[in-house]
Amino acid sequence: MIENAVSPARVPPRPNATWIVWLAEGCGLGRAQQAPGTWGSLLGLPLVWLLQLSPWPEWTCGIAAVGMFLIGIPVCAAGMRYYQKPDPGHVVFDEIAAFPIVFLLVPLNWWSAPLGFGLFRLFDIAKPWPISRAERIPGATGVMADDTIAGLLAAIPLTLLYLWLLAN
């Protein structure tokens, strides 16, 4: 066991962390003692709302998803080093980075926001194949990959429902 590991039940005070750990924690939302992944995921909704203000929301969300995945690897790695765990619950940047994928083809509105959020959390928590397989990828790449795939799996039923509603 790692002697200096930080227990999720006892998060050290804020001054011990750097800005990159704060970013890995979802600007502090991941520091919640209960369900940090769910609290951190909440930041994904305003992020998507801002991205969708673009004249080309699909392109903006797609580029943001790729960029956040690439940036997320060193960000999550910093959180992993800080908490000295392979996938610390308080590191939620990976959850936030998945939201541009969830809403890639669906506009954020009163019904899509809670449904997309719920679908993402369902897939992220249940971790069906291929999410469970991606979770085994070592390091921060695996941390990012499982949530990215959860975002893709959540996007499928959300997009199909959106297209069905458009057709009817």
C-alpha positions in Angstrom: 0.0 0.0 0.0 1.2 3.5 -0.8 1.9 5.2 2.5 1.2 8.8 1.4 -2.0 8.0 -0.5 -4.8 10.4 0.0 -8.0 8.8 1.2 -11.2 9.8 -0.7 -12.9 10.2 2.7 -10.2 12.8 3.8 -9.3 15.2 1.0 -6.5 17.5 2.0 -7.1 21.2 2.1 -7.0 23.1 -1.2 -3.5 24.8 -0.9 -1.7 21.4 -1.3 -2.8 21.0 -4.9 -1.8 22.8 -8.1 -4.0 24.4 -10.7 -3.8 21.3 -12.9 -5.1 19.0 -10.0 -7.9 21.6 -9.5 -8.7 21.2 -13.2 -8.5 17.4 -12.9 -11.0 17.7 -10.0 -13.5 19.6 -12.3 -12.7 23.0 -10.8 -13.3 21.5 -7.4 -16.6 19.7 -8.1 -14.9 16.3 -7.9 -13.9 17.0 -4.3 -17.5 16.1 -3.3 -17.4 13.3 -0.7 -20.4 11.5 -2.2 -20.7 10.7 -5.9 -17.9 13.0 -7.1 -18.2 11.7 -10.7 -21.9 12.7 -10.8 -21.1 16.2 -9.3 -18.2 16.6 -11.7 -20.3 15.6 -14.7 -22.6 18.5 -14.0 -19.8 20.8 -15.4 -20.2 19.1 -18.8 -23.7 20.6 -19.4 -22.6 24.3 -19.3 -19.5 23.4 -21.3 -21.7 21.9 -24.1 -24.1 24.9 -23.9 -21.2 27.2 -24.5 -19.8 25.0 -27.4 -23.3 24.9 -29.0 -23.4 28.7 -29.2 -21.0 28.4 -32.1 -22.4 28.8 -35.7 -21.2 25.2 -36.3 -22.0 23.3 -33.1 -21.3 19.8 -34.4 -17.8 20.9 -35.5 -17.2 22.8 -32.3 -18.2 19.9 -30.1 -16.2 17.4 -32.2 -13.0 19.5 -32.1 -13.6 20.1 -28.3 -14.0 16.4 -27.7 -10.7 15.6 -29.4 -8.9 18.5 -27.8 -10.2 17.6 -24.3 -9.3 14.0 -24.7 -5.7 15.0 -25.6 -5.5 17.6 -22.8 -7.2 15.2 -20.4 -4.4 12.7 -20.5 -1.8 14.9 -18.8 -4.5 16.5 -16.6 -5.8 13.2 -15.3 -2.2 11.9 -14.9 -1.5 14.9 -12.6 -4.6 14.0 -10.6 -3.5 10.3 -10.4 -0.1 11.4 -9.2 -1.6 13.7 -6.6 -4.0 11.1 -5.2 -1.6 8.2 -5.8 -4.3 6.0 -7.2 -4.8 4.5 -10.7 -8.3 6.1 -11.2 -9.1 8.4 -8.3 -12.8 9.2 -7.9 -12.0 12.9 -7.3 -10.5 13.2 -10.8 -13.5 14.1 -12.9 -12.0 15.8 -15.9 -12.6 12.6 -17.9 -16.4 12.8 -17.2 -16.6 16.4 -18.2 -14.6 15.8 -21.4 -17.2 13.2 -22.5 -20.1 15.6 -22.7 -19.2 17.2 -26.1 -19.5 13.6 -27.5 -22.8 12.9 -25.8 -24.3 16.1 -27.4 -22.4 16.0 -30.6 -25.5 15.8 -32.8 -28.2 16.8 -30.3 -28.9 20.3 -29.2 -28.9 20.9 -25.4 -32.5 21.7 -24.3 -35.0 21.0 -21.5 -35.4 17.3 -22.3 -32.0 16.4 -23.8 -29.9 17.8 -20.9 -31.3 15.5 -18.2 -31.6 12.5 -20.6 -28.1 12.8 -21.9 -26.7 13.4 -18.4 -28.6 10.3 -17.1 -27.6 8.1 -20.0 -23.9 9.1 -19.6 -23.9 8.4 -15.9 -25.7 5.1 -16.5 -23.1 3.9 -19.0 -20.2 5.3 -16.9 -21.3 3.6 -13.7 -22.5 0.3 -15.3 -19.4 0.0 -17.5 -20.7 -2.5 -20.1 -18.4 -3.8 -22.8 -16.5 -2.0 -24.4 -16.2 0.5 -21.5 -15.0 -2.2 -19.2 -12.3 -3.2 -21.7 -11.2 0.4 -22.2 -10.9 0.9 -18.4 -8.1 -1.7 -18.5 -5.9 0.5 -20.7 -3.1 1.6 -18.4 -2.6 5.1 -17.1 -4.4 8.3 -17.8 -5.2 7.2 -21.4 -7.5 4.4 -19.9 -9.1 6.9 -17.5 -10.0 9.1 -20.5 -10.9 6.2 -22.8 -13.6 4.6 -20.7 -15.5 7.9 -20.3 -15.1 8.7 -23.9 -16.7 5.4 -24.9 -19.4 5.9 -22.3 -20.1 9.3 -24.0 -20.3 7.6 -27.4 -22.7 4.9 -26.0 -24.9 7.6 -24.4 -24.9 9.6 -27.6 -26.4 6.7 -29.6 -29.8 6.4 -28.0 -29.9 10.2 -27.4 -29.3 10.9 -31.1 -31.7 8.2 -32.2 -34.5 9.7 -30.0 -33.7 13.2 -31.3 -33.9 12.0 -34.9 -37.2 10.2 -34.2 -38.6 13.3 -32.6 -37.6 15.4 -35.7 -39.3 12.9 -38.0 -42.6 12.9 -36.1 
